[in-house]
């Protein structure tokens, strides 16, 4: 249940309406309860309140009406600008990155200022009578409406600047990369913890649960599964992780002992696995990588032909992959208080992550020597932080593929020689002793 709530929170937080809605509710409460309290308090316009609006009921009503009209027009312009930016982002960067725009808290906060000001003015206006004297007008509420409008005018310039900045590919690349880094920090154990984890061994033949789930695995409530297995006196082993696509009836879960594989346990397992029609980043490292790769693929398309953006993606991928290599990719195991393994998840394979990071960029860069060389440079850097032989073998395999690609596709001998020189450096680094052995 905890993981399901967290998944719901991530999806809600990444929606454009979330923060503006909270701000509109706060503005409505302030207008509906603030005006009556102010009128009962019998505010009087005097020197102590010189910063407040001090007009009559008619002037206050006319002022709020004018402000309301202006705010509605301004907000319509802001929403139109936002939709144009989202359309351009979808075309230039890809549809999977739209959620990064929608989930931007700065964008939500700025839209919330506009919407909250409109709600406040709308609810204050009916509570002001044209026949009110200056002493009867809720001057604080009127002044708050003026302040909100002034703030919105200032926000309009900031909002336009922020949206323009968000369309810069390097900004989006860094935003997606940081999200990937946070996911790696949550999901992967530290290297010393992973190295000290002993291989789990369970005696006896396993039972099998056939799941009826379908769609992409968005999250797995690991603690709930471990608790369920402990209550059933069982050990559960999953053969899938977040990001994989499940077919109903084609996904099986192993359970030790076989006698624990009951329909009740199957329902409990299915309740702990959250599926949906799209992939989400909280537990899916490969999704973050493919988001970055998608930017590079768009940049390398014939219609755009921007290798500089592709090289920026390669540099950011190298930063995230370095953190992943240093942390390791041991299978996640959950134990009960007695030390018994109750849940085991498959390893997040380095081969799969490097394939997702490099394959498509390499294939799309067949005629871009600068991108192929940048890929080899990134692999050189990753070789220096690789912590075991399996990681180095995965990196070396991609270096060999890049070299072969260059030999086939690059017409200039000088470009091929540059590729050979970088490839030789990767070879030298791969033959050095593992950091774990030094």
MIZAGU-21821 format. One line per 4 residues: number of its first residue (from 0); for each residue y, x, z of N, C-alpha, C. Coordinates in pm, whole numbers, plus 50000, padded with zeros to 5 digits. Layout:
NUM = Y:X:Z:Y:X:Z:Y:X:Z | ...
//
This chain:
0 = 49879:50083:50000:50000:50000:50000:50126:50087:50000 | 50121:50198:50074:50237:50286:50080:50271:50341:49942 | 50169:50383:49867:50194:50438:49735:50242:50330:49638 | 50191:50210:49654:50236:50100:49568:50383:50068:49594
4 = 50421:50070:49721:50563:50048:49754:50649:50161:49700 | 50598:50283:49708:50674:50396:49656:50690:50385:49504 | 50584:50340:49436:50592:50322:49291:50692:50213:49256 | 50689:50104:49335:50786:49997:49311:50928:50048:49333
8 = 50947:50129:49436:51079:50182:49465:51126:50274:49351 | 51036:50356:49298:51075:50445:49189:51117:50366:49066 | 51043:50260:49034:51078:50179:48918:51207:50103:48942 | 51227:50055:49065:51351:49982:49095:51470:50075:49093
12 = 51454:50193:49153:51565:50289:49157:51605:50335:49018 | 51509:50338:48926:51536:50384:48790:51587:50274:48699 | 51622:50159:48756:51675:50049:48675:51826:50044:48686 | 51891:50006:48579:52037:50009:48573:52101:49908:48666
16 = 52029:49805:48706:52088:49695:48782:52084:49718:48933 | 52005:49813:48981:51975:49819:49124:52100:49842:49209 | 52165:49957:49193:52282:49989:49275:52399:49894:49248 | 52429:49858:49121:52537:49760:49100:52512:49627:49171
20 = 52386:49585:49177:52356:49459:49246:52387:49470:49395 | 52347:49581:49457:52379:49600:49598:52530:49600:49622 | 52603:49665:49534:52747:49671:49550:52811:49533:49530 | 52757:49454:49437:52811:49318:49416:52783:49230:49537
24 = 52664:49244:49595:52633:49166:49716:52729:49203:49829 | 52753:49333:49845:52846:49376:49950:52986:49321:49926 | 53031:49321:49800:53163:49266:49767:53169:49117:49794 | 53060:49046:49764:53057:48902:49787:53064:48871:49937
28 = 52989:48946:50016:52994:48926:50162:53134:48954:50215 | 53196:49059:50166:53330:49095:50211:53431:48986:50177 | 53418:48927:50058:53513:48823:50016:53488:48691:50089 | 53362:48653:50104:53329:48523:50162:53355:48518:50312
32 = 53334:48631:50380:53353:48632:50524:53484:48699:50566 | 53535:48786:50483:53657:48856:50518:53780:48769:50514 | 53790:48683:50411:53908:48598:50399:53919:48499:50516 | 53812:48424:50551:53823:48334:50667:53856:48408:50796
36 = 53795:48524:50818:53827:48599:50939:53972:48644:50939 | 54020:48683:50825:54159:48727:50815:54256:48613:50841 | 54223:48495:50785:54311:48379:50805:54311:48337:50951 | 54196:48344:51017:54190:48308:51158:54264:48409:51245
40 = 54264:48533:51199:54334:48635:51276:54485:48623:51263 | 54531:48543:51170:54674:48512:51153:54754:48640:51128 | 54713:48708:51018:54786:48829:50980:54930:48794:50943 | 55023:48880:50978:55163:48862:50939:55210:48986:50866
44 = 55281:48967:50757:55330:49079:50679:55451:49138:50750 | 55437:49257:50797:55547:49322:50866:55547:49470:50839 | 55623:49543:50916:55632:49686:50891:55499:49756:50915 | 55422:49707:51013:55295:49771:51044:55196:49759:50929
48 = 55217:49659:50843:55130:49640:50728:55208:49660:50598 | 55292:49762:50596:55375:49781:50479:55296:49817:50354 | 55175:49869:50372:55092:49905:50257:55019:49785:50200 | 55025:49667:50268:54956:49547:50222:55040:49470:50122
52 = 54972:49387:50043:55041:49289:49960:55113:49192:50053 | 55239:49154:50019:55317:49070:50109:55379:48951:50036 | 55322:48913:49922:55377:48801:49846:55330:48667:49897 | 55379:48561:49833:55341:48424:49868:55206:48390:49805
56 = 55161:48267:49831:55035:48222:49776:55035:48219:49625 | 55147:48171:49565:55153:48164:49419:55148:48304:49357 | 55227:48398:49412:55227:48533:49355:55091:48600:49373 | 55026:48576:49486:54893:48634:49507:54791:48577:49410
60 = 54801:48444:49386:54708:48380:49293:54730:48432:49150 | 54855:48444:49109:54884:48495:48974:54839:48640:48960 | 54862:48717:49065:54823:48859:49060:54672:48874:49046 | 54597:48800:49128:54451:48812:49123:54399:48763:48988
64 = 54458:48656:48934:54415:48606:48803:54435:48713:48695 | 54549:48781:48700:54576:48887:48602:54479:49004:48619 | 54456:49042:48744:54362:49151:48769:54221:49115:48723 | 54181:48992:48747:54048:48948:48709:54029:48952:48558
68 = 54129:48905:48485:54121:48909:48339:54110:49052:48288 | 54189:49140:48346:54186:49280:48305:54051:49345:48337 | 53998:49314:48454:53872:49375:48494:53756:49328:48406 | 53755:49201:48371:53648:49151:48285:53654:49219:48149
72 = 53775:49235:48094:53790:49303:47966:53745:49448:47976 | 53787:49515:48084:53751:49656:48103:53601:49673:48119 | 53539:49584:48194:53394:49594:48216:53317:49569:48088 | 53366:49476:48006:53300:49451:47877:53305:49577:47790
76 = 53417:49648:47793:53429:49772:47718:53332:49876:47771 | 53322:49888:47904:53233:49986:47965:53087:49958:47929 | 53047:49833:47937:52909:49798:47903:52881:49826:47756 | 52979:49798:47670:52962:49827:47527:52944:49977:47505
80 = 53025:50057:47572:53011:50203:47561:52873:50247:47609 | 52828:50189:47718:52696:50225:47772:52585:50194:47673 | 52592:50078:47610:52488:50041:47514:52490:50132:47391 | 52610:50173:47349:52619:50265:47235:52554:50399:47271
84 = 52583:50448:47393:52526:50576:47437:52374:50565:47447 | 52323:50455:47499:52178:50438:47509:52114:50436:47371 | 52180:50371:47275:52126:50368:47138:52123:50508:47078 | 52231:50583:47096:52236:50719:47044:52132:50807:47113
88 = 52115:50789:47243:52017:50868:47317:51876:50839:47267 | 51847:50713:47242:51714:50677:47192:51689:50740:47056 | 51791:50745:46971:51775:50802:46838:51764:50954:46843 | 51847:51017:46923:51855:51162:46925:51749:51226:47014
92 = 51722:51166:47129:51633:51229:47227:51498:51160:47239 | 51489:51034:47200:51362:50964:47208:51365:50851:47310 | 51287:50746:47287:51291:50629:47375:51239:50654:47515 | 51153:50754:47534:51097:50779:47668:51201:50834:47765
96 = 51314:50881:47712:51417:50937:47799:51521:50834:47840 | 51508:50710:47791:51604:50606:47828:51602:50582:47978 | 51483:50592:48040:51473:50566:48184:51556:50668:48263 | 51575:50788:48209:51657:50886:48279:51804:50845:48279
100 = 51849:50780:48171:51986:50728:48169:51999:50611:48264 | 51902:50520:48260:51910:50400:48342:51903:50435:48491 | 51827:50538:48525:51809:50573:48665:51915:50666:48720 | 52015:50701:48640:52120:50792:48687:52207:50721:48790
104 = 52208:50771:48913:52282:50706:49021:52433:50707:48997 | 52484:50809:48931:52628:50813:48903:52667:50700:48809 | 52586:50679:48705:52614:50569:48612:52606:50435:48683 | 52503:50418:48767:52489:50293:48841:52607:50271:48935
108 = 52651:50376:49003:52762:50361:49098:52891:50323:49027 | 52916:50384:48913:53039:50354:48841:53038:50212:48786 | 52925:50170:48732:52915:50030:48688:52928:49936:48808 | 52873:49977:48921:52881:49894:49040:53023:49873:49087
112 = 53111:49973:49072:53251:49957:49111:53316:49847:49027 | 53292:49849:48896:53349:49747:48809:53299:49608:48846 | 53167:49596:48860:53108:49464:48887:53147:49413:49025 | 53149:49502:49125:53185:49459:49260:53330:49413:49266
116 = 53419:49480:49194:53559:49438:49193:53575:49300:49133 | 53503:49273:49025:53509:49141:48962:53459:49034:49059 | 53345:49060:49125:53290:48962:49219:53388:48936:49332 | 53448:49042:49384:53544:49026:49493:53664:48940:49450
120 = 53720:48968:49334:53835:48891:49286:53797:48746:49259 | 53678:48725:49202:53634:48588:49173:53621:48504:49299 | 53574:48565:49407:53551:48489:49530:53675:48479:49618 | 53769:48569:49602:53893:48560:49678:53988:48457:49616
124 = 53991:48451:49483:54086:48364:49413:54078:48218:49456 | 53959:48154:49466:53956:48012:49506:54002:47988:49650 | 54006:48091:49732:54045:48074:49872:54196:48088:49894 | 54270:48111:49787:54416:48123:49796:54481:48000:49735
128 = 54561:47932:49815:54632:47813:49770:54774:47851:49727 | 54816:47792:49615:54952:47821:49567:55059:47784:49670 | 55026:47689:49757:55125:47641:49854:55131:47727:49980 | 55045:47828:49989:55046:47914:50108:55177:47992:50118
132 = 55224:48005:50240:55339:48091:50264:55292:48236:50273 | 55384:48329:50278:55350:48470:50283:55268:48502:50408 | 55298:48427:50519:55224:48453:50643:55080:48402:50637 | 55051:48308:50545:54918:48248:50537:54826:48318:50436
136 = 54880:48399:50351:54801:48464:50246:54711:48572:50307 | 54583:48582:50267:54495:48689:50315:54531:48822:50246 | 54632:48887:50301:54688:49003:50233:54588:49120:50224 | 54504:49135:50323:54407:49245:50318:54311:49227:50200
140 = 54260:49107:50181:54167:49081:50071:54234:49100:49936 | 54362:49054:49926:54435:49074:49800:54455:49223:49774 | 54490:49296:49879:54512:49440:49864:54383:49513:49826 | 54270:49467:49881:54141:49526:49842:54112:49503:49695
144 = 54150:49385:49644:54133:49358:49502:54218:49451:49418 | 54342:49476:49461:54429:49571:49389:54369:49711:49393 | 54322:49751:49511:54263:49885:49525:54139:49901:49438 | 54055:49795:49434:53937:49801:49349:53971:49814:49202
148 = 54077:49745:49160:54120:49755:49021:54172:49894:48989 | 54253:49951:49079:54303:50087:49059:54188:50188:49055 | 54091:50168:49144:53974:50256:49144:53897:50245:49013 | 53886:50123:48961:53814:50101:48835:53884:50170:48719
152 = 54017:50167:48719:54091:50236:48613:54061:50385:48616 | 54060:50443:48737:54025:50584:48748:53880:50610:48709 | 53791:50518:48747:53650:50532:48715:53625:50525:48565 | 53710:50453:48492:53690:50439:48348:53692:50575:48279
156 = 53787:50658:48317:53794:50792:48259:53675:50877:48303 | 53641:50870:48432:53528:50948:48483:53397:50901:48419 | 53384:50770:48404:53263:50713:48346:53246:50757:48201 | 53355:50755:48125:53347:50798:47986:53308:50945:47977
160 = 53367:51027:48065:53332:51170:48067:53185:51189:48104 | 53139:51113:48203:53000:51129:48247:52902:51089:48138 | 52929:50980:48068:52840:50939:47961:52841:51040:47848 | 52958:51094:47816:52965:51195:47711:52885:51319:47751
164 = 52896:51360:47878:52820:51475:47925:52670:51449:47924 | 52633:51325:47955:52490:51294:47959:52425:51300:47822 | 52506:51294:47715:52452:51305:47580:52433:51450:47538 | 52484:51545:47615:52461:51687:47585:52315:51718:47614
168 = 52246:51772:47517:52101:51789:47531:52065:51882:47647 | 52146:51985:47671:52114:52076:47781:52119:52004:47916 | 52211:51909:47930:52220:51832:48054:52095:51748:48073 | 52052:51680:47966:51932:51598:47976:51808:51685:47996
172 = 51802:51799:47930:51688:51889:47948:51677:51933:48094 | 51789:51970:48153:51787:52012:48293:51751:51897:48386 | 51797:51776:48355:51766:51661:48441:51617:51632:48439 | 51556:51632:48320:51412:51608:48311:51335:51723:48376
176 = 51382:51846:48357:51315:51960:48416:51315:51956:48568 | 51428:51917:48627:51433:51908:48773:51340:51799:48825 | 51330:51689:48752:51236:51584:48791:51092:51634:48785 | 51061:51715:48684:50928:51775:48673:50902:51871:48788
180 = 51002:51949:48825:50986:52044:48937:50959:51970:49068 | 51030:51860:49091:51008:51782:49213:50866:51725:49216 | 50818:51678:49100:50682:51625:49094:50580:51734:49124 | 50601:51855:49071:50508:51965:49097:50508:52002:49245
184 = 50624:52000:49306:50634:52034:49448:50559:51932:49534 | 50563:51805:49494:50493:51702:49571:50342:51708:49550 | 50299:51736:49427:50158:51716:49392:50071:51840:49413 | 50128:51957:49390:50045:52077:49391:50051:52145:49527
188 = 49938:52193:49575:49939:52266:49703:50001:52403:49684 | 50047:52460:49795:50093:52598:49788:49974:52689:49762 | 50003:52804:49699:49894:52892:49658:49806:52933:49773 | 49863:52967:49887:49778:53010:49999:49691:52897:50049
192 = 49744:52770:50042:49662:52657:50085:49550:52631:49986 | 49582:52643:49857:49481:52617:49755:49370:52722:49760 | 49407:52851:49781:49306:52955:49783:49213:52942:49903 | 49264:52886:50012:49183:52874:50131:49096:52750:50134
196 = 49106:52667:50032:49032:52541:50030:48890:52567:49983 | 48793:52539:50065:48654:52561:50027:48604:52451:49935 | 48507:52485:49854:48449:52387:49764:48374:52281:49844 | 48403:52155:49812:48338:52046:49884:48196:52028:49834
200 = 48102:52009:49925:47962:51990:49888:47911:51866:49960 | 47851:51778:49882:47793:51656:49938:47649:51645:49891 | 47560:51627:49984:47418:51617:49950:47383:51477:49905 | 47274:51468:49827:47225:51338:49784:47278:51296:49649
204 = 47217:51192:49593:47258:51139:49464:47374:51042:49482 | 47474:51049:49391:47588:50958:49406:47559:50821:49349 | 47632:50723:49401:47636:50593:49339:47755:50587:49243 | 47760:50480:49165:47864:50469:49062:47934:50335:49073
208 = 48066:50340:49068:48147:50218:49060:48211:50212:48922 | 48194:50101:48854:48254:50082:48722:48382:50000:48737 | 48495:50062:48706:48624:49998:48726:48661:49909:48608 | 48728:49801:48637:48775:49709:48534:48922:49730:48500
212 = 48981:49837:48552:49122:49864:48529:49148:49904:48384 | 49269:49873:48334:49308:49910:48199:49454:49952:48199 | 49487:50050:48115:49624:50096:48102:49642:50237:48155 | 49766:50281:48161:49796:50415:48210:49795:50417:48363
216 = 49733:50520:48419:49735:50537:48564:49874:50587:48603 | 49948:50506:48674:50083:50543:48715:50084:50613:48850 | 49996:50574:48939:49990:50637:49071:49855:50603:49134 | 49815:50691:49225:49692:50672:49302:49728:50681:49449
220 = 49699:50575:49523:49727:50576:49666:49615:50653:49734 | 49635:50781:49748:49528:50869:49796:49492:50843:49941 | 49594:50823:50024:49565:50800:50164:49489:50670:50185 | 49524:50568:50108:49453:50440:50119:49308:50457:50077
224 = 49283:50534:49970:49145:50558:49926:49068:50636:50032 | 49131:50737:50090:49061:50816:50192:49028:50731:50314 | 49121:50647:50356:49095:50560:50471:48983:50460:50439 | 48984:50408:50317:48879:50313:50276:48743:50382:50278
228 = 48737:50505:50226:48610:50577:50225:48562:50608:50366 | 48653:50640:50456:48613:50669:50595:48556:50545:50662 | 48618:50430:50638:48565:50306:50698:48428:50272:50643 | 48404:50309:50514:48274:50279:50453:48173:50390:50479
232 = 48213:50498:50547:48122:50610:50570:48083:50679:50443 | 48176:50688:50348:48144:50739:50214:48240:50850:50176 | 48210:50913:50064:48299:51010:50001:48319:50967:49856 | 48444:50960:49813:48477:50910:49679:48528:51026:49594
236 = 48477:51034:49472:48522:51136:49377:48574:51067:49251 | 48700:51092:49222:48761:51036:49101:48755:51138:48988 | 48732:51090:48867:48729:51177:48750:48855:51161:48664 | 48957:51098:48717:49081:51078:48641:49198:51104:48735
240 = 49314:51126:48676:49435:51147:48754:49548:51070:48688 | 49663:51068:48753:49777:50995:48702:49815:51045:48563 | 49844:50950:48475:49880:50982:48338:49771:50951:48238 | 49645:50945:48284:49536:50915:48193:49532:50766:48161
244 = 49477:50736:48043:49465:50597:47999:49323:50549:48025 | 49310:50438:48096:49179:50383:48132:49144:50265:48044 | 49016:50256:48012:48963:50139:47941:48877:50059:48037 | 48887:49927:48034:48806:49846:48127:48657:49864:48102
248 = 48585:49896:48207:48441:49916:48198:48400:50055:48156 | 48495:50139:48116:48462:50274:48071:48495:50381:48176 | 48550:50341:48288:48589:50435:48393:48495:50421:48511 | 48437:50533:48551:48340:50530:48660:48383:50623:48773
252 = 48355:50581:48893:48388:50656:49013:48258:50686:49087 | 48242:50813:49127:48122:50851:49200:48143:50832:49350 | 48039:50784:49416:48044:50755:49558:47921:50816:49625 | 47945:50889:49735:47835:50944:49815:47841:50879:49954
256 = 47728:50829:50005:47598:50814:49940:47597:50694:49846 | 47488:50681:49771:47480:50574:49671:47483:50435:49735 | 47435:50425:49859:47431:50295:49927:47570:50240:49956 | 47672:50328:49954:47809:50283:49983:47879:50224:49862
260 = 47818:50234:49744:47881:50185:49621:47864:50034:49612 | 47943:49961:49686:47934:49816:49695:48049:49751:49618 | 48037:49622:49584:48148:49552:49519:48276:49553:49603 | 48259:49548:49736:48377:49553:49822:48451:49686:49807
264 = 48376:49796:49800:48439:49926:49781:48505:49936:49644 | 48442:49877:49543:48502:49878:49410:48637:49807:49409 | 48645:49692:49475:48773:49620:49480:48878:49701:49555 | 48834:49771:49660:48929:49853:49736:48980:49970:49652
268 = 48892:50032:49574:48933:50142:49488:49031:50093:49381 | 49001:49980:49320:49090:49926:49216:49226:49889:49273 | 49228:49844:49399:49356:49809:49460:49442:49932:49487 | 49379:50049:49499:49453:50171:49530:49497:50247:49405
272 = 49452:50205:49289:49490:50270:49163:49589:50180:49090 | 49708:50230:49069:49816:50153:49007:49822:50185:48859 | 49804:50085:48775:49809:50104:48630:49923:50023:48570 | 49964:50061:48451:50072:49991:48382:50070:50022:48234
276 = 50169:49970:48162:50176:49988:48018:50248:50115:47976 | 50305:50188:48072:50375:50311:48040:50351:50414:48148 | 50370:50541:48111:50352:50649:48207:50480:50667:48288 | 50462:50712:48410:50576:50734:48500:50564:50873:48563
280 = 50676:50935:48601:50673:51076:48642:50629:51108:48784 | 50633:51018:48883:50609:51063:49021:50480:51141:49043 | 50368:51101:48980:50241:51172:48999:50188:51231:48869 | 50266:51231:48763:50219:51269:48630:50297:51390:48581
284 = 50243:51510:48603:50312:51631:48559:50320:51638:48408 | 50215:51599:48341:50213:51609:48195:50320:51520:48131 | 50352:51408:48196:50455:51320:48142:50590:51390:48139 | 50624:51461:48247:50750:51535:48247:50753:51641:48139
288 = 50640:51708:48117:50634:51809:48012:50651:51746:47874 | 50585:51634:47850:50595:51570:47719:50735:51514:47694 | 50807:51477:47800:50945:51435:47782:51029:51550:47727 | 51011:51669:47783:51083:51785:47732:51040:51820:47590
292 = 50910:51813:47566:50860:51844:47432:50916:51746:47329 | 50931:51622:47369:50984:51522:47276:51125:51559:47231 | 51206:51613:47321:51341:51657:47283:51331:51768:47179 | 51240:51862:47202:51224:51972:47106:51175:51921:46971
296 = 51083:51826:46972:51029:51773:46847:51136:51701:46767 | 51221:51625:46835:51332:51559:46765:51427:51664:46706 | 51452:51769:46782:51544:51873:46734:51488:51946:46613 | 51357:51964:46607:51295:52037:46496:51262:51949:46377
300 = 51289:51819:46386:51262:51730:46273:51353:51764:46156 | 51311:51740:46033:51393:51775:45916:51530:51709:45916 | 51542:51591:45976:51669:51522:45976:51772:51585:46068 | 51727:51657:46171:51819:51719:46268:51821:51870:46251
304 = 51704:51934:46248:51690:52078:46222:51780:52160:46316 | 51752:52148:46446:51832:52216:46548:51740:52303:46632 | 51709:52424:46587:51618:52510:46665:51676:52556:46798 | 51809:52556:46811:51869:52600:46938:51831:52506:47053
308 = 51829:52375:47025:51784:52281:47127:51637:52304:47162 | 51557:52331:47060:51415:52357:47085:51398:52481:47173 | 51478:52584:47151:51467:52704:47234:51513:52676:47377 | 51614:52589:47394:51654:52550:47529:51541:52478:47601
312 = 51467:52394:47529:51352:52325:47588:51245:52425:47629 | 51219:52524:47543:51118:52625:47576:51158:52700:47703 | 51285:52735:47715:51331:52806:47836:51312:52721:47961 | 51343:52590:47952:51329:52504:48070:51183:52478:48102
316 = 51099:52467:47999:50955:52453:48022:50900:52574:48095 | 50950:52692:48059:50901:52814:48124:50934:52813:48274 | 51052:52761:48310:51088:52755:48452:50991:52665:48528 | 50964:52547:48473:50874:52453:48542:50731:52505:48545
320 = 50684:52562:48432:50548:52614:48430:50531:52731:48526 | 50635:52812:48543:50627:52923:48638:50603:52871:48779 | 50674:52765:48816:50654:52708:48949:50513:52651:48963 | 50462:52590:48856:50327:52533:48860:50223:52644:48873
324 = 50239:52753:48796:50143:52864:48802:50141:52928:48940 | 50257:52941:49001:50264:53004:49133:50204:52916:49242 | 50208:52786:49221:50152:52697:49323:50001:52682:49307 | 49951:52692:49186:49808:52673:49163:49776:52528:49135
328 = 49651:52502:49099:49612:52367:49061:49477:52332:49120 | 49460:52352:49249:49334:52321:49315:49313:52170:49323 | 49188:52124:49319:49164:51981:49338:49216:51934:49473 | 49269:51817:49478:49320:51761:49604:49204:51697:49679
332 = 49189:51736:49804:49083:51679:49887:49144:51624:50015 | 49097:51508:50052:49144:51444:50175:49027:51434:50271 | 49049:51481:50393:48943:51485:50493:48978:51394:50610 | 48875:51353:50679:48897:51275:50800:48914:51369:50918
336 = 48926:51315:51037:48949:51399:51155:48832:51491:51185 | 48713:51452:51139:48595:51536:51161:48578:51643:51056 | 48668:51651:50959:48659:51753:50855:48577:51711:50734 | 48526:51588:50733:48447:51541:50620:48539:51504:50503
340 = 48501:51547:50381:48578:51513:50261:48555:51367:50228 | 48662:51289:50229:48653:51146:50200:48701:51112:50058 | 48787:51199:50002:48839:51173:49867:48860:51306:49798 | 48813:51314:49674:48834:51434:49592:48886:51393:49456
344 = 48996:51456:49417:49058:51429:49287:49036:51548:49195 | 49034:51528:49064:49013:51641:48973:49131:51736:48973 | 49103:51860:48937:49210:51959:48929:49306:51923:48817 | 49434:51952:48839:49532:51942:48731:49518:52068:48649
348 = 49449:52060:48537:49409:52177:48462:49530:52247:48398 | 49538:52378:48417:49644:52457:48356:49632:52452:48205 | 49508:52449:48153:49490:52439:48008:49557:52315:47952 | 49541:52202:48021:49601:52079:47972:49754:52086:47974
352 = 49809:52144:48080:49955:52151:48091:50014:52246:47987 | 49950:52361:47966:50002:52453:47865:49983:52397:47724 | 49874:52325:47701:49857:52259:47571:49970:52159:47547 | 49999:52079:47649:50106:51980:47634:50241:52046:47612
356 = 50263:52164:47673:50392:52231:47664:50410:52303:47531 | 50305:52365:47477:50324:52457:47365:50271:52408:47230 | 50166:52327:47229:50100:52297:47102:50194:52233:47000 | 50257:52123:47038:50339:52051:46940:50461:52131:46898
360 = 50521:52203:46992:50638:52285:46954:50595:52394:46857 | 50481:52456:46884:50432:52560:46792:50406:52503:46653 | 50342:52388:46648:50310:52328:46518:50436:52289:46441 | 50538:52240:46514:50662:52199:46446:50751:52317:46411
364 = 50721:52437:46466:50805:52555:46444:50745:52650:46342 | 50662:52597:46254:50592:52684:46159:50687:52770:46077 | 50805:52720:46045:50900:52795:45962:51020:52844:46042 | 51012:52835:46175:51123:52879:46262:51078:53001:46340
368 = 51106:53118:46288:51065:53240:46355:51130:53254:46492 | 51256:53210:46504:51325:53224:46632:51259:53142:46741 | 51209:53022:46708:51143:52940:46809:51007:52999:46846 | 50932:53049:46746:50803:53110:46775:50819:53234:46864
372 = 50922:53313:46836:50947:53431:46919:50988:53389:47060 | 51068:53283:47071:51107:53237:47203:50986:53186:47282 | 50891:53123:47214:50768:53080:47280:50692:53201:47336 | 50682:53308:47254:50613:53427:47302:50688:53493:47417
376 = 50821:53491:47413:50899:53548:47523:50874:53469:47651 | 50868:53336:47639:50840:53254:47757:50701:53285:47812 | 50604:53303:47724:50468:53334:47770:50464:53471:47838 | 50544:53566:47786:50553:53697:47854:50601:53681:47997
380 = 50706:53600:48016:50754:53578:48151:50652:53509:48239 | 50580:53414:48182:50478:53342:48260:50361:53432:48295 | 50331:53528:48209:50223:53623:48240:50253:53701:48368 | 50379:53730:48390:50414:53809:48508:50401:53729:48638
384 = 50401:53596:48630:50389:53515:48752:50252:53448:48763 | 50167:53463:48660:50033:53404:48665:49956:53467:48781 | 49884:53385:48852:49820:53431:48976:49669:53448:48965 | 49607:53413:48853:49464:53436:48839:49427:53447:48692
388 = 49302:53486:48668:49258:53510:48532:49257:53387:48444 | 49226:53271:48501:49221:53149:48420:49359:53114:48364 | 49462:53136:48446:49597:53111:48398:49634:53206:48286 | 49599:53333:48300:49631:53432:48197:49555:53404:48069
392 = 49431:53361:48081:49355:53329:47961:49416:53210:47886 | 49463:53111:47962:49526:52995:47897:49654:53037:47825 | 49732:53124:47887:49856:53170:47823:49825:53259:47702 | 49726:53346:47715:49691:53435:47605:49641:53356:47485
396 = 49567:53250:47511:49518:53167:47399:49635:53111:47318 | 49740:53067:47387:49855:53013:47315:49932:53124:47244 | 49937:53242:47303:50002:53353:47234:49928:53386:47105 | 49795:53383:47109:49717:53408:46987:49742:53299:46883
400 = 49750:53174:46927:49776:53065:46832:49914:53080:46767 | 50012:53122:46846:50147:53141:46792:50147:53255:46690 | 50078:53364:46723:50070:53477:46629:50004:53434:46499 | 49893:53361:46509:49825:53315:46387:49913:53223:46305
404 = 49987:53136:46376:50078:53044:46307:50184:53124:46229 | 50238:53227:46293:50342:53307:46228:50287:53381:46106 | 50166:53433:46118:50107:53505:46005:50087:53415:45884 | 50058:53289:45909:50034:53195:45798:50163:53141:45738
408 = 50265:53117:45821:50378:53037:45776:50508:53112:45753 | 50526:53230:45813:50654:53301:45800:50651:53388:45675 | 50744:53367:45582:50743:53445:45457:50798:53587:45472 | 50887:53611:45569:50951:53740:45584:50865:53835:45668
412 = 50845:53956:45616:50765:54054:45688:50831:54096:45819 | 50964:54103:45819:51035:54143:45942:51013:54041:46053 | 51011:53911:46019:50985:53807:46119:50844:53820:46174 | 50750:53847:46086:50612:53862:46132:50596:53984:46223
416 = 50670:54091:46192:50664:54209:46277:50722:54182:46416 | 50830:54102:46421:50886:54065:46552:50785:53985:46634 | 50718:53895:46568:50616:53815:46636:50504:53906:46686 | 50462:54001:46601:50355:54093:46641:50397:54176:46763
420 = 50521:54219:46767:50568:54301:46879:50565:54221:47010 | 50612:54097:47005:50608:54013:47127:50464:53979:47165 | 50380:53957:47065:50240:53926:47095:50171:54045:47161 | 50203:54166:47114:50143:54285:47175:50186:54299:47321
424 = 50309:54263:47350:50355:54268:47488:50277:54170:47575 | 50253:54049:47522:50173:53951:47596:50034:54007:47623 | 49976:54073:47523:49844:54133:47539:49844:54237:47651 | 49945:54319:47654:49952:54422:47758:49962:54359:47897
428 = 50047:54257:47909:50062:54191:48039:49933:54122:48082 | 49859:54068:47986:49735:53996:48022:49628:54089:48073 | 49637:54217:48038:49535:54313:48083:49568:54377:48216 | 49687:54350:48270:49722:54405:48400:49644:54336:48511
432 = 49625:54400:48624:49549:54338:48736:49617:54210:48782 | 49536:54115:48825:49591:53992:48881:49671:54023:49005 | 49778:53944:49025:49859:53962:49145:49779:53939:49273 | 49676:53857:49263:49593:53831:49380:49506:53949:49418
436 = 49491:54045:49321:49406:54159:49347:49484:54280:49392 | 49616:54275:49379:49699:54390:49414:49745:54382:49558
//
